[in-house]
């Protein structure tokens, strides 16, 4: 019997929830949350990102991300730098870059363990199918 789209969507959500819980536990010894690590990851990939861009990338509202960014600045994980006009850009600090790298190792291990039942070909196929379902990146 064919799988219903709602069942597939639920399976994706369950996998995401499992990753979120495990990632939060695994990142706790570093003193950062999953959303903080995700921010560090996106700033590593996209230096000088605006608050709005980071909010979109981390699935936050501009207002909630603004509060998160302020806490991360206070902790010395990121810094704000002037951009063109009134824009404010964000960059990793040395401490933020170190925690991003340590967190990346943790996240790589977690993802590999979660997807260990899939062959390399199945992983490629899953990635291609998700890319197709997601469509173009709205933040590109």
N, CA, C and O atoms as a GROMACS GRO file, in nm:
protein
  560
    1UNK      N    1   0.085  -0.118   0.000
    1UNK     CA    2   0.000   0.000   0.000
    1UNK      C    3   0.090   0.125   0.000
    1UNK      O    4   0.185   0.132   0.078
    2UNK      N    5   0.061   0.221  -0.086
    2UNK     CA    6   0.142   0.344  -0.092
    2UNK      C    7   0.135   0.420   0.040
    2UNK      O    8   0.034   0.419   0.110
    3UNK      N    9   0.245   0.486   0.072
    3UNK     CA   10   0.249   0.569   0.193
    3UNK      C   11   0.178   0.701   0.166
    3UNK      O   12   0.192   0.760   0.058
    4UNK      N   13   0.104   0.745   0.263
    4UNK     CA   14   0.036   0.874   0.250
    4UNK      C   15   0.134   0.987   0.280
    4UNK      O   16   0.221   0.971   0.366
    5UNK      N   17   0.122   1.098   0.211
    5UNK     CA   18   0.211   1.211   0.240
    5UNK      C   19   0.210   1.252   0.388
    5UNK      O   20   0.314   1.289   0.443
    6UNK      N   21   0.095   1.245   0.452
    6UNK     CA   22   0.088   1.282   0.594
    6UNK      C   23   0.173   1.188   0.680
    6UNK      O   24   0.232   1.232   0.779
    7UNK      N   25   0.179   1.060   0.643
    7UNK     CA   26   0.261   0.964   0.718
    7UNK      C   27   0.410   0.993   0.699
    7UNK      O   28   0.489   0.984   0.793
    8UNK      N   29   0.447   1.029   0.577
    8UNK     CA   30   0.587   1.065   0.550
    8UNK      C   31   0.623   1.191   0.627
    8UNK      O   32   0.730   1.199   0.688
    9UNK      N   33   0.534   1.290   0.625
    9UNK     CA   34   0.560   1.414   0.699
    9UNK      C   35   0.576   1.387   0.848
    9UNK      O   36   0.662   1.447   0.913
   10UNK      N   37   0.495   1.298   0.901
   10UNK     CA   38   0.506   1.263   1.042
   10UNK      C   39   0.639   1.193   1.070
   10UNK      O   40   0.701   1.219   1.173
   11UNK      N   41   0.683   1.106   0.982
   11UNK     CA   42   0.812   1.038   1.000
   11UNK      C   43   0.928   1.139   0.998
   11UNK      O   44   1.021   1.128   1.078
   12UNK      N   45   0.921   1.236   0.909
   12UNK     CA   46   1.023   1.341   0.903
   12UNK      C   47   1.024   1.418   1.034
   12UNK      O   48   1.130   1.448   1.089
   13UNK      N   49   0.905   1.451   1.084
   13UNK     CA   50   0.895   1.525   1.210
   13UNK      C   51   0.949   1.443   1.327
   13UNK      O   52   1.017   1.497   1.415
   14UNK      N   53   0.920   1.313   1.329
   14UNK     CA   54   0.971   1.227   1.437
   14UNK      C   55   1.124   1.221   1.435
   14UNK      O   56   1.188   1.227   1.539
   15UNK      N   57   1.181   1.210   1.316
   15UNK     CA   58   1.326   1.207   1.304
   15UNK      C   59   1.385   1.340   1.351
   15UNK      O   60   1.486   1.342   1.422
   16UNK      N   61   1.322   1.450   1.310
   16UNK     CA   62   1.369   1.582   1.352
   16UNK      C   63   1.360   1.596   1.504
   16UNK      O   64   1.452   1.648   1.566
   17UNK      N   65   1.253   1.550   1.563
   17UNK     CA   66   1.235   1.558   1.708
   17UNK      C   67   1.341   1.475   1.779
   17UNK      O   68   1.397   1.519   1.880
   18UNK      N   69   1.368   1.356   1.728
   18UNK     CA   70   1.473   1.271   1.787
   18UNK      C   71   1.607   1.342   1.782
   18UNK      O   72   1.681   1.345   1.880
   19UNK      N   73   1.639   1.400   1.666
   19UNK     CA   74   1.765   1.473   1.652
   19UNK      C   75   1.771   1.590   1.750
   19UNK      O   76   1.873   1.613   1.813
   20UNK      N   77   1.662   1.663   1.761
   20UNK     CA   78   1.659   1.780   1.848
   20UNK      C   79   1.687   1.740   1.993
   20UNK      O   80   1.770   1.802   2.060
   21UNK      N   81   1.618   1.637   2.041
   21UNK     CA   82   1.638   1.591   2.179
   21UNK      C   83   1.781   1.544   2.202
   21UNK      O   84   1.845   1.584   2.299
   22UNK      N   85   1.830   1.459   2.112
   22UNK     CA   86   1.966   1.406   2.128
   22UNK      C   87   2.072   1.515   2.114
   22UNK      O   88   2.171   1.515   2.186
   23UNK      N   89   2.050   1.606   2.022
   23UNK     CA   90   2.145   1.715   2.002
   23UNK      C   91   2.149   1.806   2.125
   23UNK      O   92   2.256   1.847   2.169
   24UNK      N   93   2.034   1.836   2.180
   24UNK     CA   94   2.030   1.921   2.300
   24UNK      C   95   2.108   1.857   2.414
   24UNK      O   96   2.182   1.925   2.484
   25UNK      N   97   2.090   1.727   2.432
   25UNK     CA   98   2.164   1.656   2.537
   25UNK      C   99   2.314   1.653   2.508
   25UNK      O  100   2.395   1.674   2.598
   26UNK      N  101   2.349   1.628   2.384
   26UNK     CA  102   2.490   1.615   2.348
   26UNK      C  103   2.565   1.749   2.351
   26UNK      O  104   2.684   1.752   2.381
   27UNK      N  105   2.495   1.858   2.321
   27UNK     CA  106   2.559   1.990   2.320
   27UNK      C  107   2.565   2.054   2.459
   27UNK      O  108   2.643   2.146   2.481
   28UNK      N  109   2.485   2.005   2.552
   28UNK     CA  110   2.479   2.064   2.686
   28UNK      C  111   2.616   2.074   2.754
   28UNK      O  112   2.644   2.177   2.815
   29UNK      N  113   2.702   1.973   2.746
   29UNK     CA  114   2.834   1.986   2.809
   29UNK      C  115   2.919   2.101   2.754
   29UNK      O  116   3.010   2.149   2.821
   30UNK      N  117   2.889   2.144   2.631
   30UNK     CA  118   2.960   2.259   2.574
   30UNK      C  119   2.903   2.391   2.625
   30UNK      O  120   2.962   2.497   2.605
   31UNK      N  121   2.788   2.384   2.691
   31UNK     CA  122   2.725   2.505   2.743
   31UNK      C  123   2.646   2.582   2.639
   31UNK      O  124   2.620   2.701   2.655
   32UNK      N  125   2.607   2.514   2.531
   32UNK     CA  126   2.528   2.579   2.426
   32UNK      C  127   2.406   2.494   2.394
   32UNK      O  128   2.406   2.372   2.409
   33UNK      N  129   2.302   2.563   2.349
   33UNK     CA  130   2.180   2.495   2.307
   33UNK      C  131   2.189   2.462   2.158
   33UNK      O  132   2.280   2.508   2.089
   34UNK      N  133   2.095   2.383   2.112
   34UNK     CA  134   2.092   2.349   1.970
   34UNK      C  135   2.074   2.474   1.884
   34UNK      O  136   2.141   2.490   1.782
   35UNK      N  137   1.984   2.564   1.923
   35UNK     CA  138   1.961   2.684   1.841
   35UNK      C  139   2.084   2.775   1.844
   35UNK      O  140   2.113   2.842   1.745
   36UNK      N  141   2.158   2.777   1.955
   36UNK     CA  142   2.282   2.855   1.959
   36UNK      C  143   2.387   2.793   1.866
   36UNK      O  144   2.455   2.864   1.792
   37UNK      N  145   2.399   2.660   1.871
   37UNK     CA  146   2.495   2.595   1.781
   37UNK      C  147   2.454   2.618   1.636
   37UNK      O  148   2.539   2.643   1.550
   38UNK      N  149   2.326   2.608   1.608
   38UNK     CA  150   2.277   2.630   1.473
   38UNK      C  151   2.312   2.771   1.425
   38UNK      O  152   2.349   2.790   1.309
   39UNK      N  153   2.301   2.868   1.513
   39UNK     CA  154   2.340   3.005   1.479
   39UNK      C  155   2.488   3.011   1.446
   39UNK      O  156   2.528   3.074   1.348
   40UNK      N  157   2.570   2.946   1.530
   40UNK     CA  158   2.714   2.945   1.504
   40UNK      C  159   2.745   2.879   1.370
   40UNK      O  160   2.831   2.926   1.296
   41UNK      N  161   2.675   2.770   1.340
   41UNK     CA  162   2.695   2.700   1.213
   41UNK      C  163   2.662   2.792   1.096
   41UNK      O  164   2.737   2.799   0.998
   42UNK      N  165   2.550   2.861   1.104
   42UNK     CA  166   2.510   2.947   0.992
   42UNK      C  167   2.604   3.066   0.978
   42UNK      O  168   2.631   3.109   0.866
   43UNK      N  169   2.653   3.120   1.089
   43UNK     CA  170   2.749   3.230   1.078
   43UNK      C  171   2.882   3.183   1.022
   43UNK      O  172   2.952   3.259   0.954
   44UNK      N  173   2.918   3.060   1.049
   44UNK     CA  174   3.040   3.003   0.990
   44UNK      C  175   3.024   2.995   0.838
   44UNK      O  176   3.117   3.024   0.764
   45UNK      N  177   2.905   2.955   0.794
   45UNK     CA  178   2.878   2.939   0.651
   45UNK      C  179   2.849   3.072   0.582
   45UNK      O  180   2.876   3.089   0.463
   46UNK      N  181   2.795   3.167   0.658
   46UNK     CA  182   2.752   3.293   0.600
   46UNK      C  183   2.795   3.408   0.692
   46UNK      O  184   2.712   3.470   0.759
   47UNK      N  185   2.929   3.437   0.694
   47UNK     CA  186   2.977   3.546   0.781
   47UNK      C  187   2.907   3.678   0.746
   47UNK      O  188   2.870   3.701   0.631
   48UNK      N  189   2.892   3.761   0.844
   48UNK     CA  190   2.830   3.893   0.828
   48UNK      C  191   2.680   3.885   0.798
   48UNK      O  192   2.624   3.978   0.739
   49UNK      N  193   2.616   3.777   0.838
   49UNK     CA  194   2.472   3.764   0.817
   49UNK      C  195   2.398   3.866   0.901
   49UNK      O  196   2.442   3.903   1.010
   50UNK      N  197   2.285   3.911   0.850
   50UNK     CA  198   2.200   4.004   0.924
   50UNK      C  199   2.117   3.927   1.027
   50UNK      O  200   2.106   3.805   1.021
   51UNK      N  201   2.059   4.001   1.119
   51UNK     CA  202   1.971   3.940   1.218
   51UNK      C  203   1.855   3.871   1.149
   51UNK      O  204   1.819   3.759   1.185
   52UNK      N  205   1.796   3.935   1.051
   52UNK     CA  206   1.683   3.875   0.981
   52UNK      C  207   1.723   3.744   0.911
   52UNK      O  208   1.652   3.645   0.920
   53UNK      N  209   1.837   3.746   0.841
   53UNK     CA  210   1.883   3.624   0.774
   53UNK      C  211   1.902   3.511   0.874
   53UNK      O  212   1.862   3.397   0.849
   54UNK      N  213   1.963   3.542   0.988
   54UNK     CA  214   1.986   3.439   1.090
   54UNK      C  215   1.855   3.390   1.150
   54UNK      O  216   1.841   3.272   1.182
   55UNK      N  217   1.760   3.479   1.166
   55UNK     CA  218   1.629   3.438   1.217
   55UNK      C  219   1.564   3.339   1.122
   55UNK      O  220   1.511   3.236   1.165
   56UNK      N  221   1.568   3.368   0.993
   56UNK     CA  222   1.510   3.278   0.893
   56UNK      C  223   1.582   3.144   0.894
   56UNK      O  224   1.519   3.039   0.893
   57UNK      N  225   1.714   3.148   0.895
   57UNK     CA  226   1.793   3.024   0.889
   57UNK      C  227   1.773   2.935   1.011
   57UNK      O  228   1.784   2.812   1.002
   58UNK      N  229   1.743   2.996   1.126
   58UNK     CA  230   1.728   2.919   1.251
   58UNK      C  231   1.581   2.902   1.291
   58UNK      O  232   1.552   2.859   1.402
   59UNK      N  233   1.490   2.934   1.200
   59UNK     CA  234   1.347   2.914   1.221
   59UNK      C  235   1.293   2.994   1.340
   59UNK      O  236   1.211   2.946   1.418
   60UNK      N  237   1.341   3.118   1.353
   60UNK     CA  238   1.299   3.207   1.460
   60UNK      C  239   1.229   3.329   1.400
   60UNK      O  240   1.243   3.357   1.281
   61UNK      N  241   1.156   3.400   1.483
   61UNK     CA  242   1.110   3.532   1.441
   61UNK      C  243   1.226   3.629   1.459
   61UNK      O  244   1.321   3.601   1.532
   62UNK      N  245   1.217   3.744   1.393
   62UNK     CA  246   1.322   3.844   1.411
   62UNK      C  247   1.333   3.885   1.558
   62UNK      O  248   1.444   3.900   1.610
   63UNK      N  249   1.220   3.901   1.624
   63UNK     CA  250   1.220   3.944   1.764
   63UNK      C  251   1.285   3.838   1.854
   63UNK      O  252   1.369   3.872   1.938
   64UNK      N  253   1.246   3.712   1.839
   64UNK     CA  254   1.304   3.609   1.926
   64UNK      C  255   1.452   3.589   1.895
   64UNK      O  256   1.531   3.564   1.985
   65UNK      N  257   1.489   3.599   1.767
   65UNK     CA  258   1.630   3.585   1.736
   65UNK      C  259   1.710   3.703   1.790
   65UNK      O  260   1.824   3.686   1.831
   66UNK      N  261   1.650   3.822   1.791
   66UNK     CA  262   1.719   3.937   1.848
   66UNK      C  263   1.755   3.915   1.993
   66UNK      O  264   1.865   3.950   2.037
   67UNK      N  265   1.664   3.856   2.069
   67UNK     CA  266   1.692   3.824   2.210
   67UNK      C  267   1.801   3.719   2.221
   67UNK      O  268   1.891   3.731   2.304
   68UNK      N  269   1.794   3.616   2.136
   68UNK     CA  270   1.896   3.512   2.137
   68UNK      C  271   2.032   3.571   2.102
   68UNK      O  272   2.132   3.542   2.168
   69UNK      N  273   2.037   3.653   1.998
   69UNK     CA  274   2.163   3.713   1.956
   69UNK      C  275   2.223   3.798   2.068
   69UNK      O  276   2.344   3.796   2.089
   70UNK      N  277   2.140   3.873   2.138
   70UNK     CA  278   2.190   3.956   2.249
   70UNK      C  279   2.255   3.868   2.356
   70UNK      O  280   2.361   3.903   2.410
   71UNK      N  281   2.192   3.756   2.388
   71UNK     CA  282   2.250   3.664   2.488
   71UNK      C  283   2.381   3.605   2.437
   71UNK      O  284   2.476   3.587   2.513
   72UNK      N  285   2.387   3.574   2.308
   72UNK     CA  286   2.509   3.517   2.251
   72UNK      C  287   2.622   3.620   2.247
   72UNK      O  288   2.738   3.584   2.265
   73UNK      N  289   2.589   3.746   2.224
   73UNK     CA  290   2.689   3.853   2.230
   73UNK      C  291   2.740   3.865   2.373
   73UNK      O  292   2.861   3.873   2.395
   74UNK      N  293   2.650   3.865   2.469
   74UNK     CA  294   2.688   3.875   2.610
   74UNK      C  295   2.781   3.761   2.653
   74UNK      O  296   2.869   3.780   2.737
   75UNK      N  297   2.761   3.643   2.596
   75UNK     CA  298   2.843   3.526   2.629
   75UNK      C  299   2.972   3.519   2.548
   75UNK      O  300   3.053   3.429   2.568
   76UNK      N  301   2.990   3.614   2.457
   76UNK     CA  302   3.113   3.618   2.378
   76UNK      C  303   3.117   3.515   2.266
   76UNK      O  304   3.226   3.477   2.222
   77UNK      N  305   3.000   3.470   2.218
   77UNK     CA  306   2.995   3.370   2.111
   77UNK      C  307   2.991   3.434   1.973
   77UNK      O  308   3.045   3.381   1.877
   78UNK      N  309   2.926   3.550   1.965
   78UNK     CA  310   2.917   3.623   1.839
   78UNK      C  311   2.940   3.771   1.870
   78UNK      O  312   2.933   3.814   1.985
   79UNK      N  313   2.966   3.846   1.765
   79UNK     CA  314   2.979   3.991   1.781
   79UNK      C  315   2.898   4.060   1.673
   79UNK      O  316   2.876   4.006   1.565
   80UNK      N  317   2.855   4.179   1.706
   80UNK     CA  318   2.782   4.261   1.609
   80UNK      C  319   2.880   4.360   1.549
   80UNK      O  320   2.963   4.419   1.620
   81UNK      N  321   2.869   4.379   1.418
   81UNK     CA  322   2.955   4.473   1.349
   81UNK      C  323   2.868   4.560   1.259
   81UNK      O  324   2.766   4.514   1.207
   82UNK      N  325   2.909   4.686   1.241
   82UNK     CA  326   2.828   4.773   1.155
   82UNK      C  327   2.825   4.723   1.011
   82UNK      O  328   2.924   4.674   0.958
   83UNK      N  329   2.708   4.736   0.951
   83UNK     CA  330   2.690   4.703   0.810
   83UNK      C  331   2.660   4.830   0.734
   83UNK      O  332   2.675   4.940   0.788
   84UNK      N  333   2.618   4.817   0.611
   84UNK     CA  334   2.584   4.937   0.532
   84UNK      C  335   2.460   5.006   0.590
   84UNK      O  336   2.364   4.940   0.629
   85UNK      N  337   2.464   5.136   0.596
   85UNK     CA  338   2.350   5.212   0.649
   85UNK      C  339   2.329   5.180   0.796
   85UNK      O  340   2.422   5.187   0.877
   86UNK      N  341   2.206   5.146   0.829
   86UNK     CA  342   2.174   5.112   0.969
   86UNK      C  343   2.185   4.963   0.997
   86UNK      O  344   2.158   4.918   1.109
   87UNK      N  345   2.222   4.888   0.898
   87UNK     CA  346   2.229   4.741   0.912
   87UNK      C  347   2.334   4.701   1.014
   87UNK      O  348   2.438   4.765   1.027
   88UNK      N  349   2.305   4.594   1.084
   88UNK     CA  350   2.400   4.533   1.177
   88UNK      C  351   2.426   4.391   1.129
   88UNK      O  352   2.332   4.315   1.103
   89UNK      N  353   2.551   4.357   1.118
   89UNK     CA  354   2.590   4.223   1.076
   89UNK      C  355   2.642   4.148   1.198
   89UNK      O  356   2.670   4.207   1.302
   90UNK      N  357   2.656   4.018   1.184
   90UNK     CA  358   2.702   3.934   1.295
   90UNK      C  359   2.818   3.848   1.249
   90UNK      O  360   2.824   3.806   1.133
   91UNK      N  361   2.911   3.822   1.342
   91UNK     CA  362   3.027   3.738   1.313
   91UNK      C  363   3.056   3.650   1.433
   91UNK      O  364   3.020   3.680   1.547
   92UNK      N  365   3.122   3.539   1.404
   92UNK     CA  366   3.168   3.451   1.512
   92UNK      C  367   3.285   3.514   1.585
   92UNK      O  368   3.369   3.580   1.523
   93UNK      N  369   3.291   3.493   1.714
   93UNK     CA  370   3.411   3.526   1.790
   93UNK      C  371   3.500   3.402   1.789
   93UNK      O  372   3.460   3.297   1.739
   94UNK      N  373   3.618   3.414   1.844
   94UNK     CA  374   3.707   3.298   1.855
   94UNK      C  375   3.640   3.188   1.938
   94UNK      O  376   3.645   3.071   1.901
   95UNK      N  377   3.579   3.226   2.048
   95UNK     CA  378   3.509   3.130   2.133
   95UNK      C  379   3.393   3.064   2.056
   95UNK      O  380   3.375   2.943   2.064
   96UNK      N  381   3.316   3.143   1.983
   96UNK     CA  382   3.206   3.091   1.905
   96UNK      C  383   3.253   2.995   1.797
   96UNK      O  384   3.191   2.892   1.773
   97UNK      N  385   3.364   3.029   1.732
   97UNK     CA  386   3.419   2.941   1.628
   97UNK      C  387   3.464   2.808   1.688
   97UNK      O  388   3.444   2.703   1.627
   98UNK      N  389   3.525   2.813   1.806
   98UNK     CA  390   3.570   2.689   1.871
   98UNK      C  391   3.451   2.601   1.908
   98UNK      O  392   3.453   2.480   1.884
   99UNK      N  393   3.348   2.661   1.967
   99UNK     CA  394   3.230   2.584   2.005
   99UNK      C  395   3.154   2.531   1.884
   99UNK      O  396   3.096   2.422   1.889
  100UNK      N  397   3.154   2.606   1.775
  100UNK     CA  398   3.091   2.558   1.652
  100UNK      C  399   3.161   2.432   1.603
  100UNK      O  400   3.096   2.335   1.565
  101UNK      N  401   3.294   2.435   1.602
  101UNK     CA  402   3.370   2.319   1.555
  101UNK      C  403   3.349   2.198   1.647
  101UNK      O  404   3.330   2.087   1.598
  102UNK      N  405   3.352   2.220   1.777
  102UNK     CA  406   3.329   2.110   1.871
  102UNK      C  407   3.187   2.056   1.855
  102UNK      O  408   3.165   1.935   1.858
  103UNK      N  409   3.093   2.144   1.838
  103UNK     CA  410   2.954   2.103   1.818
  103UNK      C  411   2.935   2.031   1.686
  103UNK      O  412   2.852   1.940   1.677
  104UNK      N  413   3.010   2.070   1.583
  104UNK     CA  414   2.998   2.004   1.453
  104UNK      C  415   3.037   1.857   1.464
  104UNK      O  416   2.972   1.770   1.406
  105UNK      N  417   3.144   1.830   1.540
  105UNK     CA  418   3.184   1.691   1.560
  105UNK      C  419   3.073   1.611   1.627
  105UNK      O  420   3.044   1.498   1.588
  106UNK      N  421   3.011   1.670   1.727
  106UNK     CA  422   2.901   1.604   1.798
  106UNK      C  423   2.784   1.580   1.703
  106UNK      O  424   2.728   1.470   1.700
  107UNK      N  425   2.747   1.682   1.625
  107UNK     CA  426   2.633   1.670   1.535
  107UNK      C  427   2.660   1.570   1.423
  107UNK      O  428   2.569   1.499   1.381
  108UNK      N  429   2.783   1.564   1.374
  108UNK     CA  430   2.817   1.466   1.271
  108UNK      C  431   2.800   1.324   1.324
  108UNK      O  432   2.745   1.238   1.255
  109UNK      N  433   2.846   1.300   1.446
  109UNK     CA  434   2.831   1.167   1.507
  109UNK      C  435   2.684   1.133   1.528
  109UNK      O  436   2.641   1.020   1.503
  110UNK      N  437   2.608   1.230   1.575
  110UNK     CA  438   2.465   1.208   1.600
  110UNK      C  439   2.391   1.175   1.470
  110UNK      O  440   2.311   1.081   1.467
  111UNK      N  441   2.417   1.249   1.366
  111UNK     CA  442   2.349   1.224   1.237
  111UNK      C  443   2.389   1.089   1.181
  111UNK      O  444   2.305   1.016   1.129
  112UNK      N  445   2.517   1.055   1.191
  112UNK     CA  446   2.562   0.926   1.140
  112UNK      C  447   2.495   0.812   1.216
  112UNK      O  448   2.455   0.712   1.155
  113UNK      N  449   2.482   0.825   1.346
  113UNK     CA  450   2.417   0.719   1.425
  113UNK      C  451   2.268   0.708   1.390
  113UNK      O  452   2.215   0.598   1.379
  114UNK      N  453   2.203   0.822   1.372
  114UNK     CA  454   2.060   0.820   1.341
  114UNK      C  455   2.030   0.760   1.204
  114UNK      O  456   1.925   0.699   1.185
  115UNK      N  457   2.122   0.775   1.111
  115UNK     CA  458   2.098   0.730   0.974
  115UNK      C  459   2.182   0.606   0.939
  115UNK      O  460   2.195   0.572   0.822
  116UNK      N  461   2.237   0.541   1.040
  116UNK     CA  462   2.327   0.427   1.018
  116UNK      C  463   2.260   0.311   0.945
  116UNK      O  464   2.329   0.232   0.880
  117UNK      N  465   2.129   0.298   0.954
  117UNK     CA  466   2.060   0.186   0.889
  117UNK      C  467   2.053   0.204   0.737
  117UNK      O  468   2.018   0.110   0.666
  118UNK      N  469   2.086   0.323   0.687
  118UNK     CA  470   2.078   0.349   0.543
  118UNK      C  471   2.214   0.330   0.478
  118UNK      O  472   2.317   0.366   0.535
  119UNK      N  473   2.214   0.273   0.359
  119UNK     CA  474   2.338   0.259   0.281
  119UNK      C  475   2.376   0.396   0.226
  119UNK      O  476   2.297   0.491   0.232
  120UNK      N  477   2.496   0.406   0.172
  120UNK     CA  478   2.541   0.531   0.111
  120UNK      C  479   2.448   0.572  -0.004
  120UNK      O  480   2.415   0.689  -0.020
  121UNK      N  481   2.406   0.475  -0.084
  121UNK     CA  482   2.314   0.504  -0.195
  121UNK      C  483   2.179   0.552  -0.142
  121UNK      O  484   2.120   0.645  -0.198
  122UNK      N  485   2.130   0.490  -0.035
  122UNK     CA  486   2.002   0.532   0.023
  122UNK      C  487   2.012   0.673   0.082
  122UNK      O  488   1.918   0.752   0.072
  123UNK      N  489   2.126   0.704   0.145
  123UNK     CA  490   2.145   0.840   0.197
  123UNK      C  491   2.142   0.942   0.083
  123UNK      O  492   2.078   1.047   0.095
  124UNK      N  493   2.211   0.911  -0.025
  124UNK     CA  494   2.209   1.002  -0.141
  124UNK      C  495   2.068   1.019  -0.194
  124UNK      O  496   2.025   1.130  -0.225
  125UNK      N  497   1.995   0.908  -0.203
  125UNK     CA  498   1.858   0.914  -0.254
  125UNK      C  499   1.770   0.996  -0.159
  125UNK      O  500   1.691   1.079  -0.204
  126UNK      N  501   1.784   0.973  -0.030
  126UNK     CA  502   1.706   1.050   0.066
  126UNK      C  503   1.737   1.199   0.054
  126UNK      O  504   1.646   1.282   0.054
  127UNK      N  505   1.865   1.232   0.043
  127UNK     CA  506   1.903   1.372   0.026
  127UNK      C  507   1.844   1.434  -0.099
  127UNK      O  508   1.795   1.547  -0.096
  128UNK      N  509   1.848   1.360  -0.208
  128UNK     CA  510   1.791   1.409  -0.334
  128UNK      C  511   1.639   1.428  -0.323
  128UNK      O  512   1.585   1.527  -0.373
  129UNK      N  513   1.572   1.334  -0.259
  129UNK     CA  514   1.428   1.346  -0.243
  129UNK      C  515   1.390   1.464  -0.153
  129UNK      O  516   1.294   1.536  -0.182
  130UNK      N  517   1.464   1.483  -0.046
  130UNK     CA  518   1.436   1.598   0.041
  130UNK      C  519   1.464   1.730  -0.031
  130UNK      O  520   1.387   1.825  -0.017
  131UNK      N  521   1.572   1.735  -0.108
  131UNK     CA  522   1.600   1.856  -0.186
  131UNK      C  523   1.485   1.885  -0.283
  131UNK      O  524   1.444   2.000  -0.298
  132UNK      N  525   1.435   1.781  -0.347
  132UNK     CA  526   1.324   1.796  -0.440
  132UNK      C  527   1.198   1.846  -0.368
  132UNK      O  528   1.130   1.936  -0.417
  133UNK      N  529   1.169   1.787  -0.253
  133UNK     CA  530   1.050   1.826  -0.178
  133UNK      C  531   1.061   1.969  -0.124
  133UNK      O  532   0.962   2.042  -0.119
  134UNK      N  533   1.181   2.007  -0.082
  134UNK     CA  534   1.201   2.140  -0.024
  134UNK      C  535   1.200   2.250  -0.130
  134UNK      O  536   1.155   2.361  -0.103
  135UNK      N  537   1.247   2.220  -0.248
  135UNK     CA  538   1.254   2.322  -0.352
  135UNK      C  539   1.369   2.417  -0.327
  135UNK      O  540   1.457   2.389  -0.246
  136UNK      N  541   1.369   2.531  -0.397
  136UNK     CA  542   1.479   2.627  -0.384
  136UNK      C  543   1.491   2.682  -0.241
  136UNK      O  544   1.392   2.696  -0.170
  137UNK      N  545   1.614   2.712  -0.203
  137UNK     CA  546   1.642   2.768  -0.070
  137UNK      C  547   1.594   2.913  -0.065
  137UNK      O  548   1.643   2.997  -0.140
  138UNK      N  549   1.497   2.943   0.023
  138UNK     CA  550   1.443   3.080   0.027
  138UNK      C  551   1.543   3.180   0.083
  138UNK      O  552   1.522   3.301   0.069
  139UNK      N  553   1.652   3.134   0.146
  139UNK     CA  554   1.749   3.227   0.202
  139UNK      C  555   1.867   3.249   0.110
  139UNK      O  556   1.957   3.327   0.143
  140UNK      N  557   1.869   3.183  -0.006
  140UNK     CA  558   1.984   3.196  -0.096
  140UNK      C  559   1.984   3.331  -0.163
  140UNK      O  560   2.074   3.361  -0.242
   0.00000   0.00000   0.00000
